């Protein structure tokens, strides 16, 4: 567990969010006014690093065990964290493969998409990530109401994101799935990601339902942490997909 | 009858049939609602098969506990299933030993199916000209032989790792027992889907499934892609479990360099299959999408790139061969000291060489593509990175030879197979560098030489060590040992015939026999060689049959072996066989080096509350 009290954790969450928002706007500006894609890659790596450290708590993997009894909750918590990270590491490879596919096939061109719409859905996901972190911080303090409210907002924004990508983007895109290579690349990348968002929404909904029913305490809330970390993982993937699909290169 | 339907496996298969029908019906309904012609085989069958696999898992009960957890119910931490008797092997069990045996049986079944395929097309090849198979039948059998064997090997290594890893490190079970059960059970519908490709037109691409050929192949191709993608989850989730178990659940004082050497091999294997497996899944899924939705990933006309498929595919499929052999090499290192009664030579080097092979393995995939039109400048770096693999592998050979040197060697069946695997793997290893060297590879690419080479590596790196492991740990599983005489018969049937088979494969390959072809020109003069290879193939099959008979017979009425029959220092042999339900009743502590055989007064492990006593 972190040593900070709740206000500190929450305030830090706000600072990180503000920085992420600024970086996202900066990315947009760089992409619209220049063609310096190296900066976009750099910004994406910085954003991902911030999310992984402050929202996904990657540093917790390296904490020493407090408890050595294999049956205790504290010991299992550490094991569970390791398992979740291993799973996400594996999943990163499939998204990495998709990125490789995109750059192999399209190079420094990009699908002909509405960049503003891309910024809007990205912002929705970013804000949802902020609330997922806030929910976890609330639960760490035992603030059930704050946790429920924040998770409800996260789920709403998640559904909004899926609706934005599948319902709006897919319909407005000026090409179909079988058009050239931009169609396959765009629909497969967003499709794989949207599927993960869907699983994330289901995960969050299950945890929220159990939370409303009074499960989880300030000391024992692994499910809340896992749902939030998985949600941030989806956000990290999008941090790389967004510039790859909407920003880098010239539109076809 | 009611008892029959209460078996998880039976319920799973019934649910799978139901799910498949439901999926097909759903697609037909959607097509009617969209105003399209009702029946289009490809989307209906693919969606049906996918839904069928999910329904299998629901039917067998792999999701039951997770569903309960999601509903906020408590699930028991540990379940005692011993009251179920043999029936627990046919349903979801959380015990890693049961899952290990389930994996082993599934592996042997798949191996037998793949072997039968090989015998059928080997018989066809015994004489030039087409005798009883059509071309597409030959191609389907040959391609399925490859992939069914690969899945059986993945299942086989999962069997050994699942059974032994928690025992060797002193854990009560795997870190995530439910995930472990899920990883096993997804392999069953995946295998069924893979085999169903035979009845859906087959496919003719070989196990690699390269587009553009795989885009045009019959419907069976999709079942192949889907089955392999699903089987990939077995690897991925299994490795999550192995890595987490080893990192978290080791016995007290079992520091990194005091782990049994097999654990290092299991970790190295798991690192590869955890990460790289996603890429073969992705490459196959992209071809599936290309076939289903007309997405032109690998279609040059649409701007796609067929070479991209080969990069994605080999990024997994070359490291995959290290996934296949590393556990086997770990078994060799684990068993040699026991039977040579000597300490393992250069423990740290052997441990590091496993990791070395795994990591260098990620950088070598391009050597499969020297002739495929990959960028020219990539050839030389890939040649050198590939040759680099020989160094850590050589370390292992030095260690084995030095371990045997001046040892008091005894020759029970597991040791025979261990020694054979060293020799066979050496043959496989030495025939590798010519394929890695561009100049010679241009001649050897796609010949029977390659076939001989990888059969040597896989028999030496997996099959023989797998047999050795089963002979070695069978008494631990059942409390009875396998019959030594039948074991020796098995060994002497398989080993010499395998040598003849693989050496002849390489010979005809060097002389110009292409791989994967159904027929060859009699003027090449290969008929006699092929006849001999076919006879050897049947002898190997006879040996494996003896092995299976031995397994069944000895499980029922073998000689009881409750104690430490191999005089091993390993913790699992310090307790009576068969293993108790939750492994060790008393926890143990590591107090010495694992392989100090013959060093007076040394022990590896000490059980809680036990007086110090000398180990053999």
Interface residues (C-beta under 8 A of the other chain):
Chain A: X70 X71 X75 X78 X79 X82 X83 X86 X87 X89 X90 X91 X93 X94 X97 X98 X100 X101 X104 X105 X177 X178 X180 X181 X183 X184 X185 X187 X188 X206 X209 X210 X213 X215
Chain B: X70 X72 X77 X171 X172 X175 X176 X179 X236 X237 X239 X240 X241 X243 X244 X247 X248 X249 X274 X275 X276 X277 X278 X279 X281 X282 X283 X286 X289 X290 X293 X294 X295 X296 X297 X302 X303 X304 X305 X308 X311 X312 X315
